Each structure stands twice: as C-alpha cells, then as structure tokens.
Amino acid sequence: MTVRMKKWRVSYQKPIEYEVITCQDIFNPQNDALASVGKKENTRRFVVVDNNIEKYYSSEIRDYFKFHKIDAKILTFHGGEENKSIDNYLWILRELDSFPINRRDEPIIAIGGGVLTDVVGFVASSYRRGVPHIKIPTTLMGYVDASVGIKTGINFNSNKNRLGSFEPPKKVFLDRTFLKTLPKRHVLNGVCEILKLAIIKDFALFELLESHGAECVDSKFQDDIGASILNHSVAGMLEELEPNLFEEDLARKVDFGHTFSYGLETFHDTHLLHGEAVLIDIVVSAILSRARNLLSKQELTRIFDLIAKLGIVLNDDLVNPDLLWKTLEERTYHRNGLQRVPLPDGLGKCIFVNDVKFEEIKSACKILENWTEINDTIYQY
C-alpha cells in the first residue's frame, strides 16, 4: 500500500506592539507609570537593577514599590560586557524561579544599561517560554539604542550576542534624569550611537550636534536642547527598526558603525566601550566612502571636526587592517553571505556595498593614522 505524502501548512501572525515613553522621575511615588503596567493588587515584581543605580537610587526604588503595595524582589547586577555571560543568565533565572511570578501580568523589570537590559530580556524570552518585561535604561547607550528595540542576548564562546532572541518588551520608560549619574566617558559612549544615526540617515541631527552637541554632553542632556536631541535620536532609531524588527532584511542602516566594531570590541574588550568601538568603525567607514567618492573631502572633514568638538578622542593604535578584515568576514556570515556594509552616501544618506577589498581597508587605516597624527590626537582612556 502506497502512502501518499501529506502536508499541513500552519500560519499565524502575532502582533508586535509596545510603547517607548519618556518619563521624568519614574521612582517618584506619585508617578504611577511603572506601577500601572500589569496586575495592580496583591502583585509581585522581579526587578533586576544595575549596581551603580542601586548606589544612587536604592531607597527610592524600594520606597516606590512599598508605596504601591508591590512585593518586589530586587536583584543587583554588575554591568559591563564581561558580565553578559551564560553564568549570569542562569543565575538570574534561578533567582526568578525561586520567586514565582504570574506568567502574564507581573512583568519582570530591568533597570540598567544595555548589557543588563539585553540579559534580562533574554531571561524574559526564555522563562516559561516567555514572560513580559519592562526596560528602564539608565545609560545614554541604553536610552538611544539598546533598550528601544527587541533584540536580547548574551555573549557565548568568546562571541558577542551569540545566544539571544527577539523579544518585544511590554514598555520602555526613558527617564533622562538617570544620565546625571554617568561619568563623561559613558556619556560620550552613547553619543557615538547618536552620531551614527546623524551621519547615516539624519542630516538635521548632524547639524544639531554641530551646534549644540558639546553643551549637551556637558549638561548630560538635562537641558531642553538635550531632550530634543534624545527625542530626535530615539525617533530615528525606531523609524529604522519598526519595519524590520526581526531583521528579515539584513541591509540595515543602523548597522553603520557595527561592521568592524565587532572585532575591535571583542579583541580589545578590556579597553573599549561599545560606542568607542563603533566610533572607530564610523571613521574607517567614512574614509572608505571618501575613497569611493561617496563623501566629499569637506563632508569627511566635518565628521572629524564634529568628533573633536564633542570631546571624543580616537585611538588609531587599535586599528589593525588584518583584524578589521577578519571581522568583515565574520559579519559576512552573520549577514547571510553578503557584506552589506552600510556607507554614508553624503551626510544623512546611505548605501550598502558588498565588494570591500582588503587593500581598501588597509588604505583607510593608513589615512586614519595620518589624520590623527596631523591633528595631534592623543588617546586618553
């Protein structure tokens, strides 16, 4: 008896919807924005908070949950790329499993930088096959970049974000008052992601940074123009992410600055913050664009002048053509067999190329070395 092949097709569309909300003084007891998400009576929250934020806001956080009659288990997490590990992922899961929460209406809360929100987001995506979570970024990098999308992850086998998932948060609360606690280096770390957007897609943002960026760095974005730049940046990031949340299209403008930075950050992980690696990638990519006549000499000069004006200092000693080429090969695997390198096509515009050669990278590194020598740049970190 011949058994004919039988085929079933299953199709289901799950809507993705979450809110990104600016919210001042989120732990003021009179501010019920955070408490209003999820179950409101006889309720519990599992909270993971960055250890630096714990130092400044420990009492406020605990008093907030007590005021709203929420039984909160608060776990302190040490940020930093070295802690984005499978051991910490499992540690958080064990702590969560010892404090059972309702599966749908008691969201996990992540309060910290991009490393913390990435790890906690991965925990939320995998615990009981997915529980809701809320993100409250406390670094500028998290505010404008890491927290507003749906990617989660941990580092594995000496590779960044090798394990992870796409998991939308319930809500993201953006409270820029947390930025007041940041050292200047970490403010500049986040500024590099803002600069990325300005160069690749938003010339108006580039001009805003030219006119007001330095003062916003000094004020840690606490003034009105700082708020405007942050809102501009978040809106631009979401505009890019929303149509392509699951990265079905691997040609992504927001990957500008994230081709060569991967290897720099991994190889020099004890020296470079994420944004510092992104900045080196940005300038190497901008030089490649100039060599292909995509950027004018004047536009390239404006990029370097803005970097200097913002107070960011480059370390060209870390730029090695062999490392950058090896990283490009790895990114080509990640991007499904094509380089898909985003390059600025004039300020505020972008194209993608798939034919970058080693000699181009070698030449770009030499130009960068000469440029920094001419401008007497000294790396201070």
Solvent accessible surface area in square Angstrom, and as a share of the most:
residue,aa,sasa,rsa
1,M,230,1.03
2,T,122,0.71
3,V,126,0.72
4,R,214,0.78
5,M,169,0.76
6,K,140,0.59
7,K,145,0.62
8,W,193,0.68
9,R,205,0.75
10,V,137,0.79
11,S,99,0.64
12,Y,180,0.69
13,Q,167,0.74
14,K,146,0.62
15,P,113,0.71
16,I,52,0.26
17,E,162,0.72
18,Y,41,0.15
19,E,89,0.40
20,V,40,0.23
21,I,56,0.29
22,T,81,0.47
23,C,17,0.10
24,Q,90,0.40
25,D,80,0.41
26,I,1,0.01
27,F,13,0.05
28,N,69,0.35
29,P,46,0.29
30,Q,143,0.64
31,N,33,0.17
32,D,84,0.44
33,A,26,0.20
34,L,2,0.01
35,A,11,0.08
36,S,45,0.29
37,V,7,0.04
38,G,23,0.22
39,K,72,0.30
40,K,128,0.54
41,E,132,0.59
42,N,139,0.71
43,T,3,0.02
44,R,76,0.28
45,R,1,0.01
46,F,0,0.00
47,V,0,0.00
48,V,0,0.00
49,V,0,0.00
50,D,15,0.08
51,N,25,0.13
52,N,78,0.40
53,I,6,0.03
54,E,33,0.15
55,K,148,0.63
56,Y,129,0.49
57,Y,42,0.16
58,S,33,0.22
59,S,75,0.48
60,E,78,0.35
61,I,0,0.00
62,R,97,0.35
63,D,79,0.41
64,Y,0,0.00
65,F,4,0.02
66,K,161,0.68
67,F,108,0.45
68,H,39,0.17
69,K,168,0.71
70,I,14,0.07
71,D,76,0.39
72,A,29,0.22
73,K,52,0.22
74,I,33,0.17
75,L,18,0.09
76,T,50,0.29
77,F,1,0.01
78,H,110,0.49
79,G,27,0.26
80,G,32,0.31
81,E,44,0.20
82,E,136,0.61
83,N,32,0.17
84,K,9,0.04
85,S,31,0.20
86,I,65,0.33
87,D,101,0.53
88,N,33,0.17
89,Y,25,0.09
90,L,66,0.33
91,W,82,0.29
92,I,0,0.00
93,L,32,0.16
94,R,155,0.57
95,E,49,0.22
96,L,0,0.00
97,D,87,0.45
98,S,80,0.52
99,F,18,0.08
100,P,70,0.44
101,I,10,0.05
102,N,64,0.33
103,R,107,0.39
104,R,149,0.54
105,D,54,0.28
106,E,4,0.02
107,P,1,0.01
108,I,0,0.00
109,I,1,0.00
110,A,0,0.00
111,I,0,0.00
112,G,0,0.00
113,G,11,0.11
114,G,14,0.14
115,V,24,0.14
116,L,2,0.01
117,T,3,0.02
118,D,21,0.11
119,V,0,0.00
120,V,0,0.00
121,G,1,0.01
122,F,26,0.11
123,V,1,0.00
124,A,0,0.00
125,S,19,0.12
126,S,47,0.30
127,Y,18,0.07
128,R,121,0.44
129,R,222,0.81
130,G,11,0.11
131,V,3,0.02
132,P,21,0.13
133,H,1,0.00
134,I,0,0.00
135,K,4,0.02
136,I,0,0.00
137,P,0,0.00
138,T,3,0.02
139,T,30,0.17
140,L,1,0.00
141,M,18,0.08
142,G,0,0.00
143,Y,4,0.01
144,V,1,0.00
145,D,32,0.16
146,A,24,0.19
147,S,0,0.00
148,V,0,0.00
149,G,10,0.09
150,I,3,0.02
151,K,100,0.42
152,T,13,0.08
153,G,0,0.00
154,I,0,0.00
155,N,30,0.15
156,F,88,0.37
157,N,114,0.59
158,S,102,0.66
159,N,34,0.17
160,K,28,0.12
161,N,72,0.37
162,R,109,0.40
163,L,59,0.29
164,G,40,0.39
165,S,35,0.23
166,F,75,0.31
167,E,38,0.17
168,P,31,0.19
169,P,4,0.03
170,K,99,0.42
171,K,46,0.20
172,V,0,0.00
173,F,3,0.01
174,L,3,0.01
175,D,2,0.01
176,R,36,0.13
177,T,19,0.11
178,F,2,0.01
179,L,2,0.01
180,K,115,0.49
181,T,34,0.20
182,L,15,0.08
183,P,80,0.50
184,K,107,0.45
185,R,74,0.27
186,H,64,0.29
187,V,2,0.01
188,L,9,0.04
189,N,13,0.06
190,G,0,0.00
191,V,0,0.00
192,C,1,0.00
193,E,1,0.00
194,I,0,0.00
195,L,0,0.00
196,K,2,0.01
197,L,3,0.01
198,A,0,0.00
199,I,0,0.00
200,I,0,0.00
201,K,34,0.14
202,D,23,0.12
203,F,77,0.32
204,A,56,0.43
205,L,1,0.01
206,F,0,0.00
207,E,75,0.34
208,L,41,0.20
209,L,1,0.00
210,E,39,0.17
211,S,77,0.50
212,H,63,0.28
213,G,0,0.00
214,A,37,0.29
215,E,82,0.37
216,C,0,0.00
217,V,5,0.03
218,D,110,0.57
219,S,39,0.25
220,K,53,0.22
221,F,1,0.01
222,Q,51,0.23
223,D,50,0.26
224,D,121,0.63
225,I,43,0.22
226,G,0,0.00
227,A,19,0.15
228,S,49,0.32
229,I,0,0.00
230,L,1,0.00
231,N,76,0.39
232,H,63,0.28
233,S,0,0.00
234,V,12,0.07
235,A,62,0.48
236,G,10,0.09
237,M,4,0.02
238,L,48,0.24
239,E,112,0.50
240,E,41,0.18
241,L,20,0.10
242,E,128,0.58
243,P,112,0.71
244,N,28,0.14
245,L,32,0.16
246,F,84,0.35
247,E,26,0.12
248,E,154,0.69
249,D,79,0.41
250,L,40,0.20
251,A,31,0.24
252,R,25,0.09
253,K,67,0.28
254,V,11,0.06
255,D,21,0.11
256,F,0,0.00
257,G,1,0.01
258,H,36,0.16
259,T,1,0.01
260,F,0,0.00
261,S,3,0.02
262,Y,25,0.09
263,G,7,0.07
264,L,0,0.00
265,E,6,0.03
266,T,49,0.28
267,F,141,0.59
268,H,26,0.11
269,D,83,0.43
270,T,119,0.69
271,H,108,0.48
272,L,10,0.05
273,L,42,0.21
274,H,45,0.20
275,G,0,0.00
276,E,13,0.06
277,A,0,0.00
278,V,0,0.00
279,L,3,0.01
280,I,3,0.02
281,D,0,0.00
282,I,0,0.00
283,V,0,0.00
284,V,0,0.00
285,S,2,0.01
286,A,0,0.00
287,I,2,0.01
288,L,2,0.01
289,S,0,0.00
290,R,81,0.30
291,A,71,0.55
292,R,69,0.25
293,N,122,0.62
294,L,38,0.19
295,L,2,0.01
296,S,48,0.31
297,K,139,0.59
298,Q,131,0.58
299,E,41,0.18
300,L,7,0.04
301,T,45,0.26
302,R,69,0.25
303,I,0,0.00
304,F,16,0.07
305,D,79,0.41
306,L,2,0.01
307,I,6,0.03
308,A,72,0.56
309,K,109,0.46
310,L,5,0.02
311,G,35,0.33
312,I,9,0.04
313,V,33,0.19
314,L,12,0.06
315,N,16,0.08
316,D,32,0.17
317,D,127,0.66
318,L,21,0.10
319,V,19,0.11
320,N,68,0.35
321,P,32,0.20
322,D,94,0.49
323,L,29,0.15
324,L,0,0.00
325,W,70,0.25
326,K,141,0.60
327,T,6,0.03
328,L,2,0.01
329,E,83,0.37
330,E,45,0.20
331,R,27,0.10
332,T,30,0.17
333,Y,182,0.69
334,H,108,0.48
335,R,5,0.02
336,N,114,0.58
337,G,53,0.51
338,L,83,0.41
339,Q,23,0.10
340,R,44,0.16
341,V,1,0.00
342,P,1,0.01
343,L,0,0.00
344,P,0,0.00
345,D,47,0.24
346,G,9,0.09
347,L,16,0.08
348,G,14,0.13
349,K,122,0.52
350,C,24,0.15
351,I,57,0.29
352,F,69,0.29
353,V,15,0.08
354,N,74,0.38
355,D,72,0.37
356,V,2,0.01
357,K,118,0.50
358,F,61,0.26
359,E,113,0.51
360,E,42,0.19
361,I,0,0.00
362,K,103,0.44
363,S,57,0.37
364,A,2,0.02
365,C,11,0.07
366,K,114,0.48
367,I,69,0.35
368,L,1,0.00
369,E,66,0.29
370,N,62,0.32
371,W,51,0.18
372,T,8,0.05
373,E,115,0.52
374,I,145,0.74
375,N,86,0.44
376,D,110,0.57
377,T,54,0.32
378,I,119,0.60
379,Y,53,0.20
380,Q,141,0.63
381,Y,95,0.36
